[in-house]
Amino acid sequence: MLIHDKAVKKLAPADYIIIEKEHKELKKFLDDLQDTCQHLDSIVKQDADNDNTVAYQGRLPSFLHYVSELAAEHFSHEEAIMLSRPNITEENEYFRIHQQAHNDILQKLDVLVTKCFLLDAQVNIAETYHQFHKNLSDLFEEHDRSFDDPFIQSTNI
């Protein structure tokens, strides 16, 4: 995830600090989620009926809530940085498209959360975590490629 690290370094220093911190938090979240997937895999391999998986079912809502809040906060900061650029207003077409992409991600994240809870009832918890990690990683990487890289490159006026 966060494939635009080189472009992020070209932001103004204050903006860079904010975005870099949030990107590190998002990356850490995805890394922690991946570690949880691997740990769950080892638990399931040892004993498919292991009661330890129940604890991970209980942690799932926390994972889902945390990433939703983290993404919303990051998008808000990113939009504020965009609006601080010369000649960028809320009416700017690129800003509106980028903002809509953020809204779309948040909506997809809500759908993903619902899907995880439905999956949790149907498949083992390890599979639910794996699917959530894959879908979330794909969602953020697509946004990076489509919007964040071009925006960050445009800040080099």
C-alpha positions as CSV (number, residue, x, y, z in Angstrom):
1,M,0.0,0.0,0.0
2,L,0.9,3.7,-0.2
3,I,2.7,3.4,-3.4
4,H,3.3,7.1,-3.8
5,D,5.9,7.6,-1.2
6,K,8.3,9.5,-3.6
7,A,5.5,11.9,-4.5
8,V,4.6,12.5,-0.9
9,K,8.1,13.8,-0.2
10,K,7.5,16.6,-2.7
11,L,4.8,18.2,-0.5
12,A,5.4,21.4,1.5
13,P,7.1,20.5,4.8
14,A,4.0,21.0,7.0
15,D,1.8,19.1,4.6
16,Y,4.3,16.4,4.3
17,I,4.4,15.8,8.1
18,I,0.6,15.4,8.2
19,I,0.3,13.1,5.2
20,E,3.4,11.0,6.0
21,K,2.1,10.5,9.6
22,E,-1.3,9.3,8.3
23,H,0.2,7.1,5.7
24,K,2.4,5.5,8.3
25,E,-0.7,4.9,10.4
26,L,-2.6,3.4,7.5
27,K,0.4,1.2,6.6
28,K,0.7,0.1,10.2
29,F,-3.0,-0.7,10.3
30,L,-2.6,-2.9,7.1
31,D,0.5,-4.5,8.5
32,D,-1.2,-5.3,11.8
33,L,-4.2,-6.7,9.9
34,Q,-1.9,-8.8,7.8
35,D,-0.2,-10.1,11.0
36,T,-3.6,-10.9,12.4
37,C,-4.4,-12.9,9.3
38,Q,-1.2,-14.9,9.6
39,H,-1.8,-15.5,13.3
40,L,-5.3,-16.7,12.6
41,D,-4.0,-19.0,9.9
42,S,-1.7,-20.7,12.4
43,I,-4.5,-21.0,15.0
44,V,-6.9,-22.5,12.5
45,K,-4.2,-25.0,11.3
46,Q,-3.5,-26.1,14.9
47,D,-7.1,-26.6,15.9
48,A,-10.1,-25.7,13.7
49,D,-12.4,-25.5,16.7
50,N,-10.0,-23.4,18.8
51,D,-11.8,-21.0,21.1
52,N,-9.0,-18.4,20.5
53,T,-10.7,-17.5,17.2
54,V,-13.7,-16.1,19.2
55,A,-11.4,-13.3,20.5
56,Y,-10.6,-12.3,16.9
57,Q,-14.3,-12.2,16.1
58,G,-14.6,-9.7,19.0
59,R,-11.7,-7.6,17.7
60,L,-13.2,-7.3,14.1
61,P,-15.5,-4.4,14.9
62,S,-12.6,-2.5,16.5
63,F,-10.5,-3.0,13.3
64,L,-13.3,-1.9,11.1
65,H,-14.2,1.2,13.2
66,Y,-10.6,2.3,13.5
67,V,-9.8,2.1,9.8
68,S,-13.0,4.0,8.9
69,E,-12.1,6.8,11.3
70,L,-8.5,6.8,10.1
71,A,-9.5,7.0,6.4
72,A,-12.0,9.8,7.0
73,E,-9.5,11.9,9.0
74,H,-6.8,11.4,6.3
75,F,-9.2,12.3,3.5
76,S,-10.2,15.5,5.4
77,H,-6.6,16.5,5.8
78,E,-5.8,15.7,2.2
79,E,-8.7,17.8,1.0
80,A,-7.6,20.7,3.2
81,I,-4.2,20.6,1.7
82,M,-5.6,20.6,-1.8
83,L,-7.7,23.6,-1.0
84,S,-4.7,25.5,0.3
85,R,-3.1,25.3,-3.1
86,P,-3.2,28.4,-5.4
87,N,-6.2,28.5,-7.7
88,I,-7.9,25.4,-6.0
89,T,-11.4,25.9,-4.7
90,E,-14.3,23.6,-3.8
91,E,-15.6,24.3,-7.3
92,N,-12.4,23.1,-9.0
93,E,-13.3,20.1,-11.1
94,Y,-10.3,18.0,-10.1
95,F,-10.9,18.8,-6.4
96,R,-14.6,17.7,-6.7
97,I,-13.6,14.5,-8.5
98,H,-11.0,13.7,-5.9
99,Q,-13.4,14.5,-3.0
100,Q,-16.0,12.3,-4.6
101,A,-13.4,9.5,-4.8
102,H,-12.9,9.9,-1.1
103,N,-16.6,9.7,-0.5
104,D,-16.8,6.6,-2.7
105,I,-14.0,5.0,-0.7
106,L,-15.8,5.7,2.6
107,Q,-19.0,4.3,1.1
108,K,-17.2,1.2,-0.1
109,L,-15.6,0.9,3.3
110,D,-19.1,0.9,4.9
111,V,-20.1,-1.9,2.4
112,L,-16.9,-3.8,3.2
113,V,-17.7,-3.5,6.9
114,T,-21.2,-4.9,6.4
115,K,-19.8,-7.6,4.1
116,C,-17.3,-8.6,6.8
117,F,-20.0,-9.1,9.4
118,L,-22.0,-11.2,6.9
119,L,-18.9,-13.2,6.0
120,D,-18.1,-13.7,9.7
121,A,-21.4,-15.6,10.1
122,Q,-20.8,-17.7,7.1
123,V,-17.1,-18.5,6.9
124,N,-14.3,-18.9,9.4
125,I,-12.9,-15.7,10.9
126,A,-9.5,-16.1,9.3
127,E,-11.1,-15.9,5.8
128,T,-13.1,-12.8,6.8
129,Y,-9.9,-11.1,7.9
130,H,-8.1,-12.1,4.7
131,Q,-10.9,-10.8,2.5
132,F,-11.1,-7.6,4.4
133,H,-7.3,-7.1,4.2
134,K,-7.2,-7.8,0.4
135,N,-10.2,-5.6,-0.4
136,L,-9.0,-2.7,1.7
137,S,-5.4,-2.8,0.3
138,D,-6.8,-2.9,-3.2
139,L,-9.1,0.1,-2.5
140,F,-6.3,2.3,-1.1
141,E,-3.8,1.3,-3.8
142,E,-6.3,2.2,-6.6
143,H,-6.9,5.6,-5.0
144,D,-3.2,6.2,-4.7
145,R,-2.6,5.5,-8.4
146,S,-5.7,7.3,-9.7
147,F,-5.7,10.4,-7.5
148,D,-3.0,10.9,-4.9
149,D,0.0,10.6,-7.2
150,P,-1.3,13.1,-9.8
151,F,-2.4,15.5,-7.0
152,I,1.0,15.4,-5.2
153,Q,2.8,15.8,-8.5
154,S,0.7,18.9,-9.2
155,T,1.8,20.6,-5.9
156,N,5.3,21.2,-7.4
157,I,4.5,24.6,-8.9
